[in-house]
Every structure is written in C-alpha cells, then in structure tokens.
C-alpha cells in the first residue's frame, strides 16, 4: 500500500534542514547492503546539498553506505553550468570529499543519448541490491518539479505509454533538446521518493496534483507513486493548497 505525505515548511531554509535530516535518517536506518540514492536535478536541491556538506559525519555515512546516481541529466558535459552533476559536485561531492567510486554520472555529453540511456540502465541493474518485480529498486529518489508539473526530465508532452524502459532519452520540445531521465516505472519502484519544491511558481501545479484523485495523472509529477512519496514544499509553493496542517519550522 503506497502512501503520499505532504510536509509544508516555512521557507527554503527549513526545507534544506528538514530534507538533510530526512536523507541522513533514511541512510542510517536502511538495512540495504548498499543504499541506492538518486539525486534530483534543478537548482532547489543545492541548498540541501550545502546543508549535508555542513553536517558532521555526513561524508563518512554517505561514503560507507551509498551508491549515488542521478534521476536525470541534461545533454551537456560535466563542466557545463546546466549540468546536474556539476551542481552536485560543487555543493556536495567536493565539499564532503566523496570518492568517485560511489558516484555514477550520466554522460550527458554522449553523442548517442539513447545508447547512454541504455548504458545507464544497465549500470543501475548491475549496482542495484534489490528489485521491485523486474525493476531495480532505489532506496531514496530525490525529485523536483517544474511550474508545468514536469519531474526529472518527464515533461507534459512525454509519451508515457512508451514508458517501458527504466531510463529514457526523450526529446523535450519546450527545451529544444533531448535529455536523459529515470522513467516513471523506475521512479515508482523506489522505496521512498522525496520531492523538494520551493516557490510560488510551483503553486498552481501542486494545487492541480493535490486537488485530483491520485489515479488521475493530470501532470507528470502526479504519476509518481512510490511505496512512500513525501512532498516537502515551502509555504509559497503550498499557498494554493486547501491545507490546514502545521507549517514546519526548524
Ligand atoms: C532538471 C530537473 C527538473 C527540476 C525541476 C525543478 O534537470 O531540470 O530534474 O525536474 O527538478 O525543473 O527545478 P528547480 O529546482 O530549478 O526549480
């Protein structure tokens, strides 16, 4: 039985602290022989990475327990300012001195992104320590959401019926480029998905997602339904939700 939880945080600083505690708690309590962690793209996670980098013991814990992957990547190399890998390297890997051996980069600069998607899928299958059915299982997948309700690199125009592989390389009309992304089946095989969503521009998409039945997939992010899906959002992103719970302040 899957669950969906909403945690509304006062501001982005609170999200960074709460998500840091969430991630470290999941890793330390996990019984997996290796903790399969997928990092999100975009800019929101940088504050969480910075907080992790300032947390005593985080480097040792992550190094000793984790295999680190990316839930999506742009069609760029690791030195490009738009690279999701570059963001994580700058805010997390280098500050914590994480070893390359636990970090599995998507080769966004590959000339054949379809082949790179297949290669990354094979790497995930090789490294995964568990599956849900035939699909490799991540212990924790971090995701963001765009104002249009996209998540990872699965945008509204994506043909979800074709979503049969675990890693895909869709052409994104609105960006005029291909990307590489986890598919919905791979995301939903995760034990836990943690969305980190900040900003008023996300409020409309969040309202649509939470206003409809879980089975009505109004937007790509609404298709995410892991064993446990936690939506950690700031009060601006939550401003259009019919929600009367307690706002988290740390
Ligand atoms: C990407 C992301 C994407 C991102 C959202 C939110 O590669 O762009 O994976 O899904 O999470 O667009 O981005 P922000 O955190 O920058 O708002």
Boltz pocket constraint, residues with backbone or C-beta under 6 A from the ligand:
constraints:
  - pocket:
      binder: B
      contacts: [[A, 40], [A, 41], [A, 42], [A, 43], [A, 44], [A, 45], [A, 72], [A, 73], [A, 74], [A, 84], [A, 143], [A, 144], [A, 145], [A, 146], [A, 150], [A, 151], [A, 152], [A, 153], [A, 196], [A, 198]]
      max_distance: 6.0
